[in-house]
Amino acid sequence: MGFHEGELLVQQRAQVADRADQLAGMLRAPRLDGGMAAFAAERDHAVITARDPEGRLWTSPVFGEPGFLRAYGATLEVHAVPLPGDPLHVLTEGGPVGSIMVDYARRRRLRVNGTLARVGRAGFTIEADQAYGNCPQHIPCREATAIGEVRPVVTRHEGLTPEVAERLRAADSFLLGTVHPERGADASHRGGPAGFVQVDDGVVGWPELPGNNLFNSLGNLAVDPEAAMLVLDLRHGRSLQLSGTAQIEWSGTDRRVRFVPEVVVETSGLLGQ
């Protein structure tokens, strides 16, 4: 499985197609054994991108004790579901899903994308089409935060409030969800100094900093504008989820993303210890 048409388009416009070709082996059939399995088993949370029962795209956290993620072969078992009140608390079996696990203390991350093969009340299974680690670029270094008792309080509204806008401007990290009509969903990490996310007149924007040159996220957006954001603030036990549409803005080979949120979900009560 090679790059899809959107990824190829963005790679060519960014003038990195030759460098991306050298990494095409990352797209081969995934094997989640060994180091990937060990990394997943150590995590106490993951992030997924999928559609809610109405078809809207969201990016959501999933919490559990270390060991709640079990990886083997091309399978990732997740022995938990998104929290009550989360847009993805009810998942659709057979739908596309992207997932990412980030270790902020060691600045490592693992992405696993595929299909929701089995969905139950206490967990779900991803049959992976893609699985690979990413470099530590743009991951803020933080001490590990233990997830304590979770008592979610969820508020849902349309558009941005001034308080949400300020929290976005203060963020140094967020998770981005995108989707391709044939290749499925993807969850990726974005980071930078506080203030790298700008908010102006209800529109969220950020510069796309140099990365691995695969352009999974931007390649998806070049084909399908659906997008979702998650700002996960475990230090304060809260999260922001935004669902809407996005487009790429180019200046030569430089690029930024312009994201228009349509629905916002605020959650508090994610208690760390």
C-alpha positions, 0 to 999 in steps of 0.5 A: 500500500503506497501513498494516496493521492492527497499525500502525493499531492502535498508531498509534491507541493512541499517539494519533499516527494523524494524524501517521502519515497525513502520512508514508504516502507513505513506503510507496509503491513503492520506488525505490532509485536515487540517494541510497539506492544511493550510501548502500548502496554505501558500507556494509561491513555490513548487517543482515537479518531472516529465518527460518532453515530451521526457520522461526525468526526471526533478525536477522543481520549480513552483512559485505563490502567497500564495494560489496558492496551494489548497489541499483537500481530496486526491487532490492538485491543483496547480494554476501555471506551471513551468516557460517558458524555464523550461524542465517541462513547458509542463506537460503530463496528466496522468504521475507520479509526485512527489511534495515537499513544504519546509518552510525553515524559520520553517524547515518543509516540505510536500511531495505529490506524485501521478498522473497528473490528469489534466493539463492546461496552467495555472495549474495542479492537482495531485491526491495523492497516498502518502502524509506526512510530514518529520522531520526537519533534514538537512533543513538549517534555512533561513529567508523567501524569497518573490518571486518577478517579475520573468523574467527567462533566461534559458541556457541548455547544456550537462554535467558540466561546472566549474562554475556549479561544483562550485555552486554545491560544495557551496550548502547546500541544493538541491531537488532530483527527482527519479522514480519507474516504478509502484509507480511513481515519488518522490521529496525529500530534501537533506541538509548539510553543504556547501561542502557536495555535491562533484564534481569530473571529471563530477560526483556529489556525496553526503553522504546519512545522517540518515533520516526517514528510509523509503528510498523512494529516494534510494529505487527508485534508487535501481530499476531505476537509473533515477534521477534529481537534483534542486539547488534553490538559491532564494537569488540570483534569480537562479536555477540549474537543472540536469538530469541523472542517479544515483547509490547507493554506500555502505560501510557497512550500510553507503551509498552515491549517485553517480550521473552522470548528462547528461543535465544541465539547468541554470536559472537566473532572479528568483527575490526575494524581 
